[in-house]
Amino acid sequence: MSSYGLLQGLSGARYDAVEKTLYLNPSLKGDFRCFLSTATGYGTVGMRRGRPFLEVKAGTIEVKETQFRA
């Protein structure tokens, strides 16, 4: 569990399944990719060319809104 805390601390990625909102507040500068796991799916989240992204690898992660802070 502490490993997930490190991932969230660096990426600032948090998913709210009730609101279907992905929050991204990275401590890292520049492009990066990080693992994200939810109750319904998993994939990668990060920054690419200054824009946030989510790539679902298995299952589903329904996102209606992304809140991003640089």
PDB file with one MODEL, atoms N, CA, C and O in Angstrom:
MODEL        1
ATOM      1  N   MET A   1       0.819  -1.193   0.000  1.00  0.00           N
ATOM      2  CA  MET A   1       0.000   0.000   0.000  1.00  0.00           C
ATOM      3  C   MET A   1       0.863   1.257   0.000  1.00  0.00           C
ATOM      4  O   MET A   1       0.481   2.258  -0.606  1.00  0.00           O
ATOM      5  N   SER A   2       1.998   1.231   0.653  1.00  0.00           N
ATOM      6  CA  SER A   2       2.831   2.430   0.681  1.00  0.00           C
ATOM      7  C   SER A   2       3.356   2.769  -0.707  1.00  0.00           C
ATOM      8  O   SER A   2       3.616   3.937  -0.993  1.00  0.00           O
ATOM      9  N   SER A   3       3.519   1.771  -1.578  1.00  0.00           N
ATOM     10  CA  SER A   3       3.960   2.035  -2.954  1.00  0.00           C
ATOM     11  C   SER A   3       2.931   2.872  -3.702  1.00  0.00           C
ATOM     12  O   SER A   3       3.298   3.760  -4.471  1.00  0.00           O
ATOM     13  N   TYR A   4       1.637   2.599  -3.485  1.00  0.00           N
ATOM     14  CA  TYR A   4       0.601   3.397  -4.118  1.00  0.00           C
ATOM     15  C   TYR A   4       0.636   4.837  -3.609  1.00  0.00           C
ATOM     16  O   TYR A   4       0.327   5.766  -4.355  1.00  0.00           O
ATOM     17  N   GLY A   5       1.005   5.023  -2.360  1.00  0.00           N
ATOM     18  CA  GLY A   5       1.139   6.368  -1.806  1.00  0.00           C
ATOM     19  C   GLY A   5       2.231   7.153  -2.515  1.00  0.00           C
ATOM     20  O   GLY A   5       2.082   8.352  -2.750  1.00  0.00           O
ATOM     21  N   LEU A   6       3.325   6.485  -2.856  1.00  0.00           N
ATOM     22  CA  LEU A   6       4.402   7.142  -3.608  1.00  0.00           C
ATOM     23  C   LEU A   6       3.930   7.532  -5.003  1.00  0.00           C
ATOM     24  O   LEU A   6       4.216   8.634  -5.472  1.00  0.00           O
ATOM     25  N   LEU A   7       3.208   6.632  -5.667  1.00  0.00           N
ATOM     26  CA  LEU A   7       2.697   6.943  -7.000  1.00  0.00           C
ATOM     27  C   LEU A   7       1.757   8.143  -6.967  1.00  0.00           C
ATOM     28  O   LEU A   7       1.848   9.034  -7.811  1.00  0.00           O
ATOM     29  N   GLN A   8       0.862   8.162  -5.995  1.00  0.00           N
ATOM     30  CA  GLN A   8      -0.073   9.277  -5.889  1.00  0.00           C
ATOM     31  C   GLN A   8       0.649  10.560  -5.514  1.00  0.00           C
ATOM     32  O   GLN A   8       0.284  11.635  -5.991  1.00  0.00           O
ATOM     33  N   GLY A   9       1.668  10.466  -4.666  1.00  0.00           N
ATOM     34  CA  GLY A   9       2.424  11.656  -4.281  1.00  0.00           C
ATOM     35  C   GLY A   9       3.170  12.278  -5.446  1.00  0.00           C
ATOM     36  O   GLY A   9       3.215  13.503  -5.564  1.00  0.00           O
ATOM     37  N   LEU A  10       3.750  11.466  -6.302  1.00  0.00           N
ATOM     38  CA  LEU A  10       4.492  11.987  -7.453  1.00  0.00           C
ATOM     39  C   LEU A  10       3.571  12.457  -8.578  1.00  0.00           C
ATOM     40  O   LEU A  10       3.760  13.537  -9.137  1.00  0.00           O
ATOM     41  N   SER A  11       2.576  11.637  -8.902  1.00  0.00           N
ATOM     42  CA  SER A  11       1.718  11.955 -10.045  1.00  0.00           C
ATOM     43  C   SER A  11       0.572  12.893  -9.668  1.00  0.00           C
ATOM     44  O   SER A  11       0.057  13.625 -10.512  1.00  0.00           O
ATOM     45  N   GLY A  12       0.186  12.865  -8.413  1.00  0.00           N
ATOM     46  CA  GLY A  12      -0.974  13.651  -7.994  1.00  0.00           C
ATOM     47  C   GLY A  12      -2.261  13.105  -8.578  1.00  0.00           C
ATOM     48  O   GLY A  12      -3.279  13.798  -8.585  1.00  0.00           O
ATOM     49  N   ALA A  13      -2.233  11.862  -9.072  1.00  0.00           N
ATOM     50  CA  ALA A  13      -3.403  11.260  -9.707  1.00  0.00           C
ATOM     51  C   ALA A  13      -4.335  10.676  -8.653  1.00  0.00           C
ATOM     52  O   ALA A  13      -3.924   9.921  -7.772  1.00  0.00           O
ATOM     53  N   ARG A  14      -5.603  11.052  -8.776  1.00  0.00           N
ATOM     54  CA  ARG A  14      -6.640  10.525  -7.886  1.00  0.00           C
ATOM     55  C   ARG A  14      -7.935  10.438  -8.678  1.00  0.00           C
ATOM     56  O   ARG A  14      -8.291  11.364  -9.406  1.00  0.00           O
ATOM     57  N   TYR A  15      -8.628   9.331  -8.533  1.00  0.00           N
ATOM     58  CA  TYR A  15      -9.882   9.123  -9.256  1.00  0.00           C
ATOM     59  C   TYR A  15     -11.040   9.057  -8.275  1.00  0.00           C
ATOM     60  O   TYR A  15     -10.997   8.291  -7.312  1.00  0.00           O
ATOM     61  N   ASP A  16     -12.075   9.854  -8.512  1.00  0.00           N
ATOM     62  CA  ASP A  16     -13.293   9.848  -7.713  1.00  0.00           C
ATOM     63  C   ASP A  16     -14.366   9.126  -8.521  1.00  0.00           C
ATOM     64  O   ASP A  16     -14.895   9.679  -9.485  1.00  0.00           O
ATOM     65  N   ALA A  17     -14.691   7.885  -8.130  1.00  0.00           N
ATOM     66  CA  ALA A  17     -15.630   7.064  -8.890  1.00  0.00           C
ATOM     67  C   ALA A  17     -17.063   7.576  -8.783  1.00  0.00           C
ATOM     68  O   ALA A  17     -17.855   7.365  -9.701  1.00  0.00           O
ATOM     69  N   VAL A  18     -17.409   8.231  -7.702  1.00  0.00           N
ATOM     70  CA  VAL A  18     -18.769   8.749  -7.536  1.00  0.00           C
ATOM     71  C   VAL A  18     -18.989   9.925  -8.492  1.00  0.00           C
ATOM     72  O   VAL A  18     -19.988   9.970  -9.210  1.00  0.00           O
ATOM     73  N   GLU A  19     -18.055  10.869  -8.495  1.00  0.00           N
ATOM     74  CA  GLU A  19     -18.146  12.046  -9.360  1.00  0.00           C
ATOM     75  C   GLU A  19     -17.629  11.774 -10.769  1.00  0.00           C
ATOM     76  O   GLU A  19     -17.841  12.576 -11.678  1.00  0.00           O
ATOM     77  N   LYS A  20     -16.943  10.627 -10.950  1.00  0.00           N
ATOM     78  CA  LYS A  20     -16.307  10.251 -12.217  1.00  0.00           C
ATOM     79  C   LYS A  20     -15.339  11.340 -12.678  1.00  0.00           C
ATOM     80  O   LYS A  20     -15.332  11.753 -13.838  1.00  0.00           O
ATOM     81  N   THR A  21     -14.521  11.788 -11.717  1.00  0.00           N
ATOM     82  CA  THR A  21     -13.556  12.854 -11.964  1.00  0.00           C
ATOM     83  C   THR A  21     -12.150  12.336 -11.732  1.00  0.00           C
ATOM     84  O   THR A  21     -11.883  11.669 -10.732  1.00  0.00           O
ATOM     85  N   LEU A  22     -11.256  12.642 -12.652  1.00  0.00           N
ATOM     86  CA  LEU A  22      -9.840  12.331 -12.518  1.00  0.00           C
ATOM     87  C   LEU A  22      -9.119  13.605 -12.130  1.00  0.00           C
ATOM     88  O   LEU A  22      -9.185  14.606 -12.844  1.00  0.00           O
ATOM     89  N   TYR A  23      -8.433  13.569 -11.001  1.00  0.00           N
ATOM     90  CA  TYR A  23      -7.647  14.710 -10.526  1.00  0.00           C
ATOM     91  C   TYR A  23      -6.185  14.427 -10.811  1.00  0.00           C
ATOM     92  O   TYR A  23      -5.693  13.330 -10.545  1.00  0.00           O
ATOM     93  N   LEU A  24      -5.488  15.419 -11.355  1.00  0.00           N
ATOM     94  CA  LEU A  24      -4.076  15.269 -11.653  1.00  0.00           C
ATOM     95  C   LEU A  24      -3.356  16.527 -11.205  1.00  0.00           C
ATOM     96  O   LEU A  24      -3.548  17.601 -11.775  1.00  0.00           O
ATOM     97  N   ASN A  25      -2.528  16.388 -10.181  1.00  0.00           N
ATOM     98  CA  ASN A  25      -1.777  17.493  -9.605  1.00  0.00           C
ATOM     99  C   ASN A  25      -0.330  17.026  -9.412  1.00  0.00           C
ATOM    100  O   ASN A  25       0.079  16.754  -8.283  1.00  0.00           O
ATOM    101  N   PRO A  26       0.452  16.927 -10.498  1.00  0.00           N
ATOM    102  CA  PRO A  26       1.769  16.288 -10.425  1.00  0.00           C
ATOM    103  C   PRO A  26       2.825  17.108  -9.698  1.00  0.00           C
ATOM    104  O   PRO A  26       2.857  18.336  -9.779  1.00  0.00           O
ATOM    105  N   SER A  27       3.684  16.391  -8.985  1.00  0.00           N
ATOM    106  CA  SER A  27       4.878  16.993  -8.396  1.00  0.00           C
ATOM    107  C   SER A  27       6.010  17.015  -9.411  1.00  0.00           C
ATOM    108  O   SER A  27       6.968  17.778  -9.282  1.00  0.00           O
ATOM    109  N   LEU A  28       5.880  16.161 -10.426  1.00  0.00           N
ATOM    110  CA  LEU A  28       6.889  16.043 -11.471  1.00  0.00           C
ATOM    111  C   LEU A  28       6.699  17.127 -12.521  1.00  0.00           C
ATOM    112  O   LEU A  28       5.577  17.570 -12.764  1.00  0.00           O
ATOM    113  N   LYS A  29       7.778  17.550 -13.137  1.00  0.00           N
ATOM    114  CA  LYS A  29       7.723  18.504 -14.241  1.00  0.00           C
ATOM    115  C   LYS A  29       7.962  17.755 -15.541  1.00  0.00           C
ATOM    116  O   LYS A  29       8.736  16.798 -15.578  1.00  0.00           O
ATOM    117  N   GLY A  30       7.308  18.180 -16.594  1.00  0.00           N
ATOM    118  CA  GLY A  30       7.498  17.549 -17.894  1.00  0.00           C
ATOM    119  C   GLY A  30       6.613  16.327 -18.074  1.00  0.00           C
ATOM    120  O   GLY A  30       5.702  16.074 -17.286  1.00  0.00           O
ATOM    121  N   ASP A  31       6.902  15.577 -19.126  1.00  0.00           N
ATOM    122  CA  ASP A  31       6.126  14.388 -19.463  1.00  0.00           C
ATOM    123  C   ASP A  31       6.429  13.237 -18.504  1.00  0.00           C
ATOM    124  O   ASP A  31       7.572  13.052 -18.086  1.00  0.00           O
ATOM    125  N   PHE A  32       5.402  12.469 -18.162  1.00  0.00           N
ATOM    126  CA  PHE A  32       5.585  11.272 -17.343  1.00  0.00           C
ATOM    127  C   PHE A  32       4.395  10.355 -17.533  1.00  0.00           C
ATOM    128  O   PHE A  32       3.357  10.771 -18.046  1.00  0.00           O
ATOM    129  N   ARG A  33       4.542   9.119 -17.124  1.00  0.00           N
ATOM    130  CA  ARG A  33       3.487   8.102 -17.172  1.00  0.00           C
ATOM    131  C   ARG A  33       3.518   7.366 -15.835  1.00  0.00           C
ATOM    132  O   ARG A  33       4.591   7.062 -15.313  1.00  0.00           O
ATOM    133  N   CYS A  34       2.338   7.082 -15.282  1.00  0.00           N
ATOM    134  CA  CYS A  34       2.247   6.447 -13.977  1.00  0.00           C
ATOM    135  C   CYS A  34       1.079   5.459 -13.967  1.00  0.00           C
ATOM    136  O   CYS A  34       0.081   5.671 -14.657  1.00  0.00           O
ATOM    137  N   PHE A  35       1.200   4.392 -13.194  1.00  0.00           N
ATOM    138  CA  PHE A  35       0.149   3.382 -13.051  1.00  0.00           C
ATOM    139  C   PHE A  35      -1.020   3.941 -12.253  1.00  0.00           C
ATOM    140  O   PHE A  35      -0.821   4.657 -11.272  1.00  0.00           O
ATOM    141  N   LEU A  36      -2.250   3.612 -12.675  1.00  0.00           N
ATOM    142  CA  LEU A  36      -3.461   3.986 -11.954  1.00  0.00           C
ATOM    143  C   LEU A  36      -4.368   2.760 -11.884  1.00  0.00           C
ATOM    144  O   LEU A  36      -4.639   2.126 -12.904  1.00  0.00           O
ATOM    145  N   SER A  37      -4.831   2.431 -10.694  1.00  0.00           N
ATOM    146  CA  SER A  37      -5.714   1.284 -10.497  1.00  0.00           C
ATOM    147  C   SER A  37      -6.971   1.742  -9.768  1.00  0.00           C
ATOM    148  O   SER A  37      -6.893   2.472  -8.780  1.00  0.00           O
ATOM    149  N   THR A  38      -8.137   1.307 -10.265  1.00  0.00           N
ATOM    150  CA  THR A  38      -9.414   1.611  -9.622  1.00  0.00           C
ATOM    151  C   THR A  38     -10.151   0.291  -9.394  1.00  0.00           C
ATOM    152  O   THR A  38      -9.647  -0.774  -9.749  1.00  0.00           O
ATOM    153  N   ALA A  39     -11.334   0.363  -8.807  1.00  0.00           N
ATOM    154  CA  ALA A  39     -12.124  -0.845  -8.562  1.00  0.00           C
ATOM    155  C   ALA A  39     -12.623  -1.482  -9.852  1.00  0.00           C
ATOM    156  O   ALA A  39     -12.938  -2.672  -9.867  1.00  0.00           O
ATOM    157  N   THR A  40     -12.702  -0.710 -10.938  1.00  0.00           N
ATOM    158  CA  THR A  40     -13.277  -1.223 -12.187  1.00  0.00           C
ATOM    159  C   THR A  40     -12.271  -1.400 -13.318  1.00  0.00           C
ATOM    160  O   THR A  40     -12.614  -1.956 -14.361  1.00  0.00           O
ATOM    161  N   GLY A  41     -11.049  -0.942 -13.135  1.00  0.00           N
ATOM    162  CA  GLY A  41     -10.059  -1.072 -14.204  1.00  0.00           C
ATOM    163  C   GLY A  41      -8.715  -0.521 -13.802  1.00  0.00           C
ATOM    164  O   GLY A  41      -8.543   0.018 -12.709  1.00  0.00           O
ATOM    165  N   TYR A  42      -7.754  -0.665 -14.716  1.00  0.00           N
ATOM    166  CA  TYR A  42      -6.427  -0.094 -14.474  1.00  0.00           C
ATOM    167  C   TYR A  42      -5.818   0.368 -15.793  1.00  0.00           C
ATOM    168  O   TYR A  42      -6.244  -0.030 -16.877  1.00  0.00           O
ATOM    169  N   GLY A  43      -4.819   1.210 -15.662  1.00  0.00           N
ATOM    170  CA  GLY A  43      -4.142   1.738 -16.842  1.00  0.00           C
ATOM    171  C   GLY A  43      -3.041   2.690 -16.441  1.00  0.00           C
ATOM    172  O   GLY A  43      -2.475   2.579 -15.354  1.00  0.00           O
ATOM    173  N   THR A  44      -2.739   3.628 -17.324  1.00  0.00           N
ATOM    174  CA  THR A  44      -1.713   4.611 -17.037  1.00  0.00           C
ATOM    175  C   THR A  44      -2.296   6.014 -17.175  1.00  0.00           C
ATOM    176  O   THR A  44      -3.221   6.259 -17.950  1.00  0.00           O
ATOM    177  N   VAL A  45      -1.732   6.902 -16.411  1.00  0.00           N
ATOM    178  CA  VAL A  45      -2.132   8.299 -16.404  1.00  0.00           C
ATOM    179  C   VAL A  45      -0.861   9.130 -16.394  1.00  0.00           C
ATOM    180  O   VAL A  45       0.175   8.673 -15.909  1.00  0.00           O
ATOM    181  N   GLY A  46      -0.926  10.327 -16.918  1.00  0.00           N
ATOM    182  CA  GLY A  46       0.268  11.168 -16.901  1.00  0.00           C
ATOM    183  C   GLY A  46       0.114  12.400 -17.754  1.00  0.00           C
ATOM    184  O   GLY A  46      -0.992  12.848 -18.055  1.00  0.00           O
ATOM    185  N   MET A  47       1.271  12.941 -18.138  1.00  0.00           N
ATOM    186  CA  MET A  47       1.339  14.147 -18.953  1.00  0.00           C
ATOM    187  C   MET A  47       2.072  13.819 -20.248  1.00  0.00           C
ATOM    188  O   MET A  47       3.093  13.131 -20.249  1.00  0.00           O
ATOM    189  N   ARG A  48       1.533  14.321 -21.338  1.00  0.00           N
ATOM    190  CA  ARG A  48       2.172  14.161 -22.640  1.00  0.00           C
ATOM    191  C   ARG A  48       2.056  15.502 -23.373  1.00  0.00           C
ATOM    192  O   ARG A  48       0.955  15.973 -23.661  1.00  0.00           O
ATOM    193  N   ARG A  49       3.207  16.104 -23.666  1.00  0.00           N
ATOM    194  CA  ARG A  49       3.253  17.410 -24.354  1.00  0.00           C
ATOM    195  C   ARG A  49       2.421  18.460 -23.627  1.00  0.00           C
ATOM    196  O   ARG A  49       1.729  19.264 -24.251  1.00  0.00           O
ATOM    197  N   GLY A  50       2.499  18.439 -22.284  1.00  0.00           N
ATOM    198  CA  GLY A  50       1.821  19.444 -21.476  1.00  0.00           C
ATOM    199  C   GLY A  50       0.339  19.218 -21.250  1.00  0.00           C
ATOM    200  O   GLY A  50      -0.340  20.075 -20.685  1.00  0.00           O
ATOM    201  N   ARG A  51      -0.175  18.062 -21.689  1.00  0.00           N
ATOM    202  CA  ARG A  51      -1.599  17.776 -21.515  1.00  0.00           C
ATOM    203  C   ARG A  51      -1.783  16.459 -20.764  1.00  0.00           C
ATOM    204  O   ARG A  51      -1.042  15.505 -20.998  1.00  0.00           O
ATOM    205  N   PRO A  52      -2.774  16.399 -19.858  1.00  0.00           N
ATOM    206  CA  PRO A  52      -3.021  15.149 -19.120  1.00  0.00           C
ATOM    207  C   PRO A  52      -3.645  14.087 -20.022  1.00  0.00           C
ATOM    208  O   PRO A  52      -4.359  14.405 -20.973  1.00  0.00           O
ATOM    209  N   PHE A  53      -3.364  12.812 -19.707  1.00  0.00           N
ATOM    210  CA  PHE A  53      -3.963  11.714 -20.459  1.00  0.00           C
ATOM    211  C   PHE A  53      -4.265  10.540 -19.529  1.00  0.00           C
ATOM    212  O   PHE A  53      -3.682  10.415 -18.452  1.00  0.00           O
ATOM    213  N   LEU A  54      -5.174   9.695 -19.963  1.00  0.00           N
ATOM    214  CA  LEU A  54      -5.518   8.439 -19.294  1.00  0.00           C
ATOM    215  C   LEU A  54      -5.646   7.382 -20.367  1.00  0.00           C
ATOM    216  O   LEU A  54      -6.394   7.560 -21.329  1.00  0.00           O
ATOM    217  N   GLU A  55      -4.922   6.277 -20.215  1.00  0.00           N
ATOM    218  CA  GLU A  55      -5.025   5.137 -21.122  1.00  0.00           C
ATOM    219  C   GLU A  55      -5.441   3.925 -20.305  1.00  0.00           C
ATOM    220  O   GLU A  55      -4.664   3.423 -19.494  1.00  0.00           O
ATOM    221  N   VAL A  56      -6.657   3.456 -20.515  1.00  0.00           N
ATOM    222  CA  VAL A  56      -7.179   2.297 -19.797  1.00  0.00           C
ATOM    223  C   VAL A  56      -6.665   1.032 -20.487  1.00  0.00           C
ATOM    224  O   VAL A  56      -6.845   0.862 -21.692  1.00  0.00           O
ATOM    225  N   LYS A  57      -6.026   0.150 -19.720  1.00  0.00           N
ATOM    226  CA  LYS A  57      -5.466  -1.092 -20.265  1.00  0.00           C
ATOM    227  C   LYS A  57      -6.413  -2.272 -20.095  1.00  0.00           C
ATOM    228  O   LYS A  57      -6.447  -3.158 -20.949  1.00  0.00           O
ATOM    229  N   ALA A  58      -7.180  -2.302 -19.012  1.00  0.00           N
ATOM    230  CA  ALA A  58      -8.134  -3.386 -18.766  1.00  0.00           C
ATOM    231  C   ALA A  58      -9.301  -2.847 -17.939  1.00  0.00           C
ATOM    232  O   ALA A  58      -9.114  -1.973 -17.093  1.00  0.00           O
ATOM    233  N   GLY A  59     -10.495  -3.366 -18.185  1.00  0.00           N
ATOM    234  CA  GLY A  59     -11.674  -2.900 -17.461  1.00  0.00           C
ATOM    235  C   GLY A  59     -12.144  -1.566 -17.999  1.00  0.00           C
ATOM    236  O   GLY A  59     -11.929  -1.240 -19.166  1.00  0.00           O
ATOM    237  N   THR A  60     -12.790  -0.798 -17.135  1.00  0.00           N
ATOM    238  CA  THR A  60     -13.273   0.528 -17.518  1.00  0.00           C
ATOM    239  C   THR A  60     -12.967   1.528 -16.420  1.00  0.00           C
ATOM    240  O   THR A  60     -12.994   1.194 -15.235  1.00  0.00           O
ATOM    241  N   ILE A  61     -12.680   2.736 -16.814  1.00  0.00           N
ATOM    242  CA  ILE A  61     -12.532   3.868 -15.896  1.00  0.00           C
ATOM    243  C   ILE A  61     -13.287   5.016 -16.557  1.00  0.00           C
ATOM    244  O   ILE A  61     -12.767   5.686 -17.449  1.00  0.00           O
ATOM    245  N   GLU A  62     -14.525   5.233 -16.104  1.00  0.00           N
ATOM    246  CA  GLU A  62     -15.364   6.264 -16.711  1.00  0.00           C
ATOM    247  C   GLU A  62     -14.988   7.630 -16.140  1.00  0.00           C
ATOM    248  O   GLU A  62     -15.078   7.857 -14.934  1.00  0.00           O
ATOM    249  N   VAL A  63     -14.569   8.529 -17.017  1.00  0.00           N
ATOM    250  CA  VAL A  63     -14.170   9.877 -16.614  1.00  0.00           C
ATOM    251  C   VAL A  63     -15.044  10.884 -17.353  1.00  0.00           C
ATOM    252  O   VAL A  63     -15.040  10.945 -18.582  1.00  0.00           O
ATOM    253  N   LYS A  64     -15.795  11.677 -16.581  1.00  0.00           N
ATOM    254  CA  LYS A  64     -16.610  12.737 -17.157  1.00  0.00           C
ATOM    255  C   LYS A  64     -15.872  14.069 -17.110  1.00  0.00           C
ATOM    256  O   LYS A  64     -16.148  14.959 -17.914  1.00  0.00           O
ATOM    257  N   GLU A  65     -14.934  14.212 -16.171  1.00  0.00           N
ATOM    258  CA  GLU A  65     -14.210  15.472 -16.002  1.00  0.00           C
ATOM    259  C   GLU A  65     -12.792  15.183 -15.530  1.00  0.00           C
ATOM    260  O   GLU A  65     -12.563  14.266 -14.741  1.00  0.00           O
ATOM    261  N   THR A  66     -11.850  15.972 -16.020  1.00  0.00           N
ATOM    262  CA  THR A  66     -10.477  15.922 -15.550  1.00  0.00           C
ATOM    263  C   THR A  66     -10.111  17.279 -14.967  1.00  0.00           C
ATOM    264  O   THR A  66     -10.239  18.306 -15.634  1.00  0.00           O
ATOM    265  N   GLN A  67      -9.659  17.276 -13.733  1.00  0.00           N
ATOM    266  CA  GLN A  67      -9.192  18.516 -13.101  1.00  0.00           C
ATOM    267  C   GLN A  67      -7.687  18.437 -12.992  1.00  0.00           C
ATOM    268  O   GLN A  67      -7.147  17.521 -12.371  1.00  0.00           O
ATOM    269  N   PHE A  68      -7.006  19.402 -13.599  1.00  0.00           N
ATOM    270  CA  PHE A  68      -5.558  19.385 -13.725  1.00  0.00           C
ATOM    271  C   PHE A  68      -4.966  20.669 -13.169  1.00  0.00           C
ATOM    272  O   PHE A  68      -5.462  21.768 -13.418  1.00  0.00           O
ATOM    273  N   ARG A  69      -3.896  20.499 -12.411  1.00  0.00           N
ATOM    274  CA  ARG A  69      -3.114  21.646 -11.917  1.00  0.00           C
ATOM    275  C   ARG A  69      -1.661  21.417 -12.269  1.00  0.00           C
ATOM    276  O   ARG A  69      -1.095  20.366 -11.967  1.00  0.00           O
ATOM    277  N   ALA A  70      -1.071  22.388 -12.897  1.00  0.00           N
ATOM    278  CA  ALA A  70       0.346  22.268 -13.301  1.00  0.00           C
ATOM    279  C   ALA A  70       1.256  22.641 -12.158  1.00  0.00           C
ATOM    280  O   ALA A  70       2.478  22.603 -12.303  1.00  0.00           O
TER     281      ALA A  70
ENDMDL
END
